[in-house]
Amino acid sequence: MKHRRFAWGVGSGSELRGDVRWLPGPESPGAVIVVHGFKGFKDWGFFPRVCRELARAGLVAVSFNFSRNGIGDDPLEFTALERFAANTLSLELDELLGVIRSVQEGSLPTGRPSRIGLLGHSRGGAQAILAAAEHEGVDALATWAAVADFDRWDDETKARWRERGRITVKNARTGQEMPLDVTLLEDFEANRDRLDVQRAARRVTVPWLVVHGEDDETVDPEEGRRLAALGPMADWVPIQGAGHTFQARHPFDGAPPELEKALAATLEHFQEHLPTSS
């Protein structure tokens, strides 16, 4: 298996850093772009394992960090909190669309893929839904524990946010108080139609696997069921006993059965709908 890192400029002096994994060969297999969620990053927990398994299955696995996800020079720690504070949902969607275009145009060392799939977790799942609805170059979609709505703040929080210009959210794993500028809220309110996940779900006309843990306390499984019901080509795959990360932890210490079930279903989905190398 080959593994290369890349860095693509995205304007304002920012860059997207990512990894591509693939099996060498003459074929041009499909590529799967893996999208992390809120307080996530490409090297968190199960993501490297998932990418390796996608590559072993004969696909090109592409993972990346959003430019304002809070990860700086240290790939495993949130050291760029001011950049995290300045993130917006529209920026993430634009960056994901940019990654799709770059992959489609052959910017990776593997060249142009024959087809493109998206795999998104949590908020990254919602962004993948939006991108699949907006970009005609997406041929298959899988979402893990995707949120069905970005509007997850109560009125009191929104009022305090507007008054102070910033709120913080606690990272339970690291104990960090991570700042969010009010521009995140303002961007969402100004772009509600474009960022409407459920409306986008109705427009996803490619094969879509909706995977969700039945014991997810972060994103209610009902959100996954709702998305699966909306997607014209969506298949619902509940994972019994699985929480938001399918029982996987960071640092990664092995794949629990719940993660293995989610991964097996996802590999089968992409192998069915994307060409693989022999």
Sequence and secondary structure as in RCSB ss.txt:
>XXXX:A:sequence
MKHRRFAWGVGSGSELRGDVRWLPGPESPGAVIVVHGFKGFKDWGFFPRVCRELARAGLVAVSFNFSRNGIGDDP
LEFTALERFAANTLSLELDELLGVIRSVQEGSLPTGRPSRIGLLGHSRGGAQAILAAAEHEGVDALATWAAVADF
DRWDDETKARWRERGRITVKNARTGQEMPLDVTLLEDFEANRDRLDVQRAARRVTVPWLVVHGEDDETVDPEEGR
RLAALGPMADWVPIQGAGHTFQARHPFDGAPPELEKALAATLEHFQEHLPTSS
>XXXX:A:secstr
 EEEEEEEEEETTEEEEEEEEE  SSS   EEEEE  TT  TTSTTHHHHHHHHHHTT EEEEEE TTSSB SST
TSB  HHHHHT  HHHHHHHHHHHHHHHHTT STT S SSEEEEEETHHHHHHHHHHHH TT  EEEEES  S S
    HHHHHHHHHHSEEEEE TTT  EEEEEHHHHHHHHHTTTTT HHHHHHT  S EEEEEETT SSS HHHHH
HHHHH TTEEEEEETT  TTTT  SS     HHHHHHHHHHHHHHHHHS    
